[in-house]
Amino acid sequence: MKYSRLTKEQFEELHQEFINFLATQSITVDEWQDIKTNKPYVAEQELDIFSDLVWEGVLNQTKYLEHISPKDIHLFALNEDHMHLIGIKVKEDVDLTTAEGFNWLRANLMHDHVEFVQAKKDYTNDKNLDKFTLIQQGSNITKGELYQYMFRLIN
């Protein structure tokens, strides 16, 4: 398995897609029930393969990630051949994960206690695995509004 298995809730949301996935392998509902009962290892493999296919599709479409912690914000633009990072560090007694802390940042973007950094990083030979690693480390997939705002602000 390349990524991670989908959660039970994610499988429930993708129930029809999973049925279609099994159908592409000529596995009927009755056969699937038999596999789950009599060949649980094969069932596990099918769940893993499907999970990887879903993740691959999601990661192929992911263009922005953001990770917000109490004192830092990391905004990633996932370009074709590299990632661009905008990092924001706050040296003030605020928590950026709260509405109050984020509002403080918005009101004080040019304050001396707010530092901006930018960096470029080339992907390894597996771009989607690089993206997935950031998600596993706590980044969230976004539409990039905050990244684009900060990019315009500092460039």
C-alpha positions in Angstrom: 0.0 0.0 0.0 1.4 3.3 -1.1 -0.7 5.8 1.0 -3.1 4.9 3.7 -6.4 3.0 3.9 -9.5 5.2 3.7 -11.5 5.4 6.9 -14.8 3.6 7.4 -16.6 6.9 6.9 -14.7 7.6 3.6 -15.5 4.1 2.3 -19.2 4.7 3.2 -19.1 8.0 1.2 -17.4 6.3 -1.7 -19.7 3.2 -1.6 -20.8 3.5 -5.2 -17.3 4.1 -6.4 -16.1 1.0 -4.6 -18.9 -1.1 -6.2 -17.8 0.3 -9.6 -14.2 -0.6 -8.7 -15.2 -4.2 -7.8 -17.2 -4.4 -11.0 -14.2 -3.4 -13.1 -12.6 -6.6 -11.7 -15.7 -8.6 -12.4 -16.4 -9.1 -8.7 -20.1 -9.2 -8.0 -21.8 -8.3 -4.6 -22.1 -12.0 -3.8 -18.5 -12.7 -4.7 -17.4 -9.8 -2.5 -19.4 -11.2 0.4 -17.7 -14.5 -0.1 -14.2 -12.9 -0.3 -14.8 -11.0 2.9 -15.9 -14.1 4.7 -13.5 -16.7 3.3 -10.5 -14.7 2.0 -10.2 -11.7 4.3 -6.6 -11.2 3.2 -7.8 -10.7 -0.4 -10.5 -8.3 0.8 -7.9 -6.3 2.7 -5.8 -6.1 -0.5 -8.8 -4.9 -2.5 -9.5 -2.2 0.1 -5.9 -1.1 0.0 -5.8 -0.9 -3.8 -9.0 1.1 -3.9 -7.7 3.4 -1.2 -4.5 4.0 -3.2 -6.5 4.7 -6.3 -8.7 7.3 -4.5 -5.6 9.0 -2.9 -3.8 9.1 -6.3 -6.8 10.9 -7.8 -7.1 13.3 -4.9 -3.4 14.1 -4.9 -3.3 14.6 -8.7 -5.8 17.4 -8.2 -4.3 18.9 -5.1 -2.8 22.3 -5.8 -2.6 23.9 -2.4 -1.9 22.7 1.2 -1.8 24.7 4.4 -0.7 23.8 7.9 -1.6 26.1 10.8 -0.1 25.6 14.2 -0.2 27.9 17.2 2.8 30.0 16.1 3.3 29.1 12.5 1.5 28.9 9.2 2.9 27.0 6.2 1.2 27.6 2.9 2.2 25.4 0.0 1.6 25.9 -3.7 2.0 22.6 -5.4 3.4 23.5 -8.8 4.1 21.1 -11.6 7.8 20.6 -10.9 8.3 22.1 -7.4 6.5 23.3 -4.2 6.5 26.9 -3.2 6.3 27.6 0.5 5.2 30.8 2.3 6.0 30.5 6.0 4.6 32.9 8.6 6.0 32.9 12.1 4.5 34.9 15.0 6.6 36.0 17.9 3.7 37.2 19.9 1.6 35.5 22.6 -1.2 34.5 20.2 -2.5 31.1 19.0 -3.0 31.1 15.2 -5.3 28.1 15.5 -7.9 30.2 17.2 -10.2 32.8 15.7 -8.7 35.5 18.0 -5.1 34.6 17.1 -5.9 34.5 13.4 -7.7 37.9 13.6 -4.7 39.3 15.4 -2.5 38.1 12.5 -4.8 39.7 10.0 -4.7 43.0 11.8 -0.9 42.9 12.4 0.6 41.4 9.2 3.3 44.1 9.0 4.1 44.0 12.7 7.7 43.4 13.7 6.6 40.2 15.5 5.4 38.6 12.2 8.1 37.0 10.0 7.6 35.8 6.4 9.8 33.4 4.6 9.6 31.9 1.1 11.2 28.7 -0.1 11.1 26.5 -3.2 11.6 22.7 -3.0 11.8 20.3 -5.9 9.8 17.2 -5.6 11.4 13.8 -5.1 10.8 11.3 -7.8 7.2 10.8 -6.4 5.4 14.1 -6.4 2.2 12.6 -5.0 4.0 10.9 -2.1 5.6 14.3 -1.2 2.1 15.8 -1.1 0.8 12.9 0.9 3.6 13.2 3.4 2.6 16.8 4.1 -1.0 15.8 4.6 0.1 13.0 7.0 2.1 15.7 8.9 -1.1 17.8 9.4 -1.5 19.9 6.3 -5.0 20.3 4.8 -6.0 20.5 1.2 -7.3 24.0 0.3 -8.3 26.1 -2.7 -5.3 28.3 -2.1 -7.1 31.6 -1.1 -4.8 32.3 1.9 -1.7 31.3 -0.1 -2.6 33.6 -3.0 -3.4 36.5 -0.6 -0.1 36.2 1.2 1.8 35.7 -2.1 0.4 39.0 -3.4 1.1 40.7 -0.1 4.7 39.8 0.2 5.7 39.9 -3.5 
